[in-house]
Amino acid sequence: MPISRARTGTASSLSFHEVLSDDGTRLRAWTNDPEGAFPGPTVLLCNGLGTNPWSWPALLEPDCGVRVISWNHRGTGGSARPVDTDRVGIEEFVEDGLSVMDHFGVDRAVLMGWSMGVNTMYELAFRHPERVAGLFAVAGVPGDTFATMLGPLHLPHPLARLLTVNVSRAMRLAGPLLTPISTRLPIGERAVALLSHSGFMLPVHDLEATALTVKEFLTTPLGWYFHLALRTSEHGRVSLRNIRVPAAFVAGTWDVLAGARDMASAAARIPGATYTEIAGSHFLPLEHPDRVHTLLREFLSRVSG
């Protein structure tokens, strides 16, 4: 049952729900359809690691035309940590996604993934194809994500993986020292404007929505976040040979966290899949929300047609 609602100046009402996953972990799920009466298609959003609803401002508008159900990852955004703290990999996220679908009474849906959420949705499609009507990937690859990072630098995959995994290990160790600083950073529109000209993130569509996204993200202790990252880094490539539903990939040209060339390669291995490249970074839902939303609506039309 719904446990709370929220409204921001840039978003429609959200409702948050308490959901138990298969191993008893309490999840904070959410939907942009608080009254449960939305007439349009339902999409299960497998979000970026540790991110939140405000990462998707276009989906929070009252006239977005898409019913979204999603959840916050284990130990982030009000979701509990599991009793076994190693149960935070992609396989567990698949269990969580299915639990969210069951909670909302959704037997089959289009899956949309962002970043590490693309790993989750492809693993779900591989294990439970009967629950999946289509796959819409934004700035993410179907497995072995760490090997595709630093894509614009054109590093060999083994070297990219070695560098990014070791940085994550160092950040997990440094997390207890850095978290008291990160949770107190003054994140406002000026800070976001600086961040969005850093190259890591490019100029965003809405400074206020992005500030809220970053603030919420930084509530997660950094040691725990990089523990999640390292567990998800163990997820290998998902076999694409049996994907039989419509698929689309939306990549950012300058994405340093999910290489565009690897997304294009994945799209080429799925019959009928589409590939769209946008001049942006990893944060396409914040930089180009309207473009990504239009592509999603077109994809949903293709699936239903």
N, C-alpha and C positions, 0 to 999 in steps of 0.2 A: 504494500500500500504506500501511497505517497507520504513522505515524511517532511518535506519542506518545498517552498517555492522561492524563486529569486527573480528579480528584474533589474536590468541595468538600463542606462540611457540609450544604449545601442542594441538592445536585445529584447525579444519578446519574453513572456514568462517561461520559466523553466520549472519543471517539477523533478524533485530528487526522490529516489526510492531506495529502500534497503532490500538488497538481494543477497541470498546465500548461495555461494558457489558449491560445487560438488564436495569439496573438502571441508565445508563449513566456514570458509572465509567470508566475512561480511563485506559486501561491496556497496559503494555508493553509485547507483545507476542514475541516469537522467534522461529526460526526453524534452523536446521542444513542443510537445503536445500535452499540456497539463490537464486538459479536460478529457483526453482520450477520445476525441471525436473528429480527428483530422481525416479528411476524405482521400487524401493523396497517397502515393506509394510510401512504404516504410523502408528505411535504410538503417542497417546496423553499422554504426560508425566505430571502427577499430582505431582509436585515436593514437596520436603520437605519444611516445613514452612519457608519462608524467604530466601530460597536458590536460586541458580542461575545456568545457563547452565554449568559453569565450575565445578560443582559438579559431572559431568558425562563425564570425559575425554574420555572414550571409545566411547561415542556417538558422539564426536566431531572430530573423525578421518575421513579422506575423504573416507576410504574404510569400514566404520562401517556397511554398508548394511542395515541400518534402517533409514527411514525418521522420524524425531521427530518434533512435534509441541508442544509448551508449552507456559507458561506465568509466569510473576513474580507476586507474591501476592500483594493484595491491600496495597498501602503505602510502598512497597519495590521495589528496583531495577528499579526505573523509573515509576512504576505504581502509579497512583494517589490514595489518600485516598478517600473513598466515602463521599458524603455530610453527610450522617448519619453514623457516625463513628462506630456504633454498627453493621453495615452490613458487617461484616468480619468473618462470621462463615462458616461452611462447606456448608450450603445451598447456600450461596452466591458464594463460590468457585465452586460449581456445575454449577451455572449460568455462571460463567466466563469460565469454561472449554467448555461448549456448545458454547459460543460466539466465542471462539478461533477455535473450529471445524468449525463453520459456516464461519468464516473469511477465512479459508484456503480451503473451499469447500469440507470438509470431512463429509460425511453422517454417516459413521460407522467406528469404528477403535478399535484396541486393546488399552486398557488403561494400563499404567504402573504407579504405585504409589510408592513413597518413603516416609516413616515416616507418617506425617499427611496427605500426599497425598493419602495414601491407604484409609483413611476415605473418602476423596473426591471421589475417583474413585468408591468405593462400593456404596456410596450414589447416584452417577450418574447412576450406573448400576441398582439400585433399582428403581429410578424414571424414567429413560429413557432407558429401556433394548434394545429398537430398535436401539440405537446408539452405542451399545457395542458388539464387536466381541470376546473379551477375556480380562482377568484380570490378570496382572502380578504384584504381590506385593513384594516390597523389604523393609524389616525392618519396617513393619507397620501392624496394625490390622484394621479390618473393624468396627471401632467405639469404643468409651469409652477408648481412648488411654491412658489417664492419669492413669487409674486403672491398666494398664499393665506395667507401668514404674517401674524401679528398679527390673526388673525380676530376675536377678541373685541373689538378696537377698531373694527371695521367700517370700515376704511379702504378707499378705492378701490383696486382691484387694481394699477394702475400706480404709485400712491404706495407701497403696501406693497412692491412689487418693488424700486422705487428705493431705499427705505430699507434693506431687508435685504441687497441686493446690495452696497451701499456699505459697510455695516457689515462684511460678509464681506471686502471688499477691504482695509479698514483692519486687520482682524484678521490677514489674510495677511501684510501688511507688518510688523505688530507681533509676529508669531509668534516670530521668533528671540529677541526680548527677553523674551517672556512664557513660553516653553516651560520655561526653567530653573526658573521659579517653579511652573508648573502641575504639572510632573512630581514636585515635592517636596512638594506639598500633603499634609497629614496627613489622609487620607480614612478615617474610621472611622464608627461608628454615630452618634456625636454630630454629626459634620459632615453626615451624610446627614439626620439629624433636622432640622437647620437648613435644609438645602437643600429638604427636602420641605415646608417651611412658607413657602417664598419666593414662592409663586404661580406660578413657572415650573414647578416640580414640586410636586405635592400629596402628602399623606401616603402612604407606601408600605407594602406588605404585609410586607416582610421587610427590615429595616435591614441585616443582614449581606450578603444577596445584592445589595442595591443598592450598598453600599460596594464590593463586589468589581467590580460593573459599572462604577462611576465610576472606580475605580483603573485598571482595564484601559483604559478609554477615554482616560484622561489620559496613557497611554504614547505616544500618537501626537503628534508635534510639531505645535503649533498652526498653524504656517505651512503644513504639508502638508495638515492637515485642511481648512483654509479654501481651499486650492488645489482640493481635491476638491469642496468645496461650490460654488465658483464654476464649475467645469466642469459640475457637475450642474445648476446654475441655468440653463444654456443649453438644457435639455431642455424642449421645448414640450409642449402638450397632446397626448395620444394620442387618436386617433379611436376612439370607443366604438361606432360604428354596426355594426361587424362582430363584436362580442363575442357569442358564441353559447354560452358555458359559464356555469354558475351563478356568481354573484358576490355578495359580501357586503362591506359597509362598516361598520366599528366606529370611531366618532368620540368624541373627548373634548370635552365642552362648553367647557372653558376652555383648549383647546389653542391656543398662540400660534405654533406652527410648522406646523400644517396645519389650516386653518379647517374647522370642522364644517359650516358652511353649504355650503362647496364640495364636501365629501364627500357631503352629501345631494343636491346638484345632480347629481353624477356618478352616484350610485345611481339617480336618477330617469331617467337617459338610457339605462340598460341594462334591457331587459325582464326582469322577474322578480327583479331584484337586491333585496337586503334592506339596510336601514339601521338601525343601532342606535347610540344616543347614550348615553354613560356620563358621569356627573358626575366627570370627571377631566381631566387635562392631556394633554400629548403622550406621557406615559410610562405609558400604560395597562398594558403588560405587567408593570410593576413595582408599579403602584398597585392594579390589579384583576386579578391573574393568574388567579384562579379563574374570574372572570366571562368574561374573554377566552377562556380555555381551553374553557369550556363552550360558548361560541358557536362556537369552532372545531370541536369534536366534533360539534355539531349540524349545522354546515355540511358536514362530511365525510360524515355520514350522508345528507344531502340529495343530495350528489354521487353517492354510491354507489347510492342508491336510485333 
